[in-house]
């Protein structure tokens, strides 16, 4: 096939049409993505707004490598809020299919004294399929158990001497990951914030 | 475009060829997102926008796009509009963006949108195609919102998030409940549609008979 024949062929026309559509659409989307970009700061403000129901100023705290992981999971971000509470984004391990659950936790403080958990909201999860089974009552357990939380106990699916019993919501492995995420946040509160000057 | 043609397109999109209740297309988002009325209306509005714009664009380019690559070209165009909707929702209505989840990008391969592009927009003028997209989208939006209202009311005791009664049957928010409500909606819609159509047929038959007897007399 000669070059001229190829340039007049249907195959060439097809490729050119598809390329033109892709280029125009790509260009348009590039411009729009710049205009409609949502910054990390904006996403954090949204998360805080969802949890608090109001806008509040905050300061992100730096995490050392040792602070980032613990036996329950990991700490992704920590923010010191204007009202002296801490907002912790923590991930819990050992969910369904070895997946994870990430939660936002509000650790409530009054004059550097830890008062318990104020709110627990799921941020995201991986490989968990029954998350909708966890109703509001499940998360209420975390901030209703203030005495146990201040007393140093951790959450777990089954009851044992050192654990607070937790309802499963029909998906015990996902429940395990949610508990681990909350415990990961509690571990940070008890071992990092407390050693930095906050009281438990 | 004549008024008669406009009415025909509107009737086809919303009633006669309602994508959800008559053609049973776009079943996946219908079942998954009709858990609440707000999700239903959100998805419905997203589909209306994408369907109208993609139909108009495909119709505009129908003489340029070679027949052999029409499907990839349609998908490129639809994907561009879906991405625009995703970015707009993420920026301005993040709660709805979160709740629509994976079903929003999946609109790219939604049977309703590809079906209208292939069967209507690639063969008709721009204005007609845009109206076809608009009314087919409205048909989908009405169906998914009504299903959302019923499922939310019976499953969560609220409508559009507003508490209406204490009665709750979680079955209606489950996958099985989605199939049950969907089946019920299809049955009711088709029963009404068939009965109206039969009445219209009877009426036109009687008119014809009357006309024939007058002619004979």
Interface residues (C-beta under 8 A of the other chain):
Chain A: X10 X13 X14 X17 X18 X21 X22 X25 X28 X29 X32 X33 X36 X37 X38 X46 X50 X132
Chain B: X61 X64 X65 X66 X68 X69 X72 X73 X76 X77 X79 X80 X83 X84 X87 X88 X90 X91 X94 X95 X173
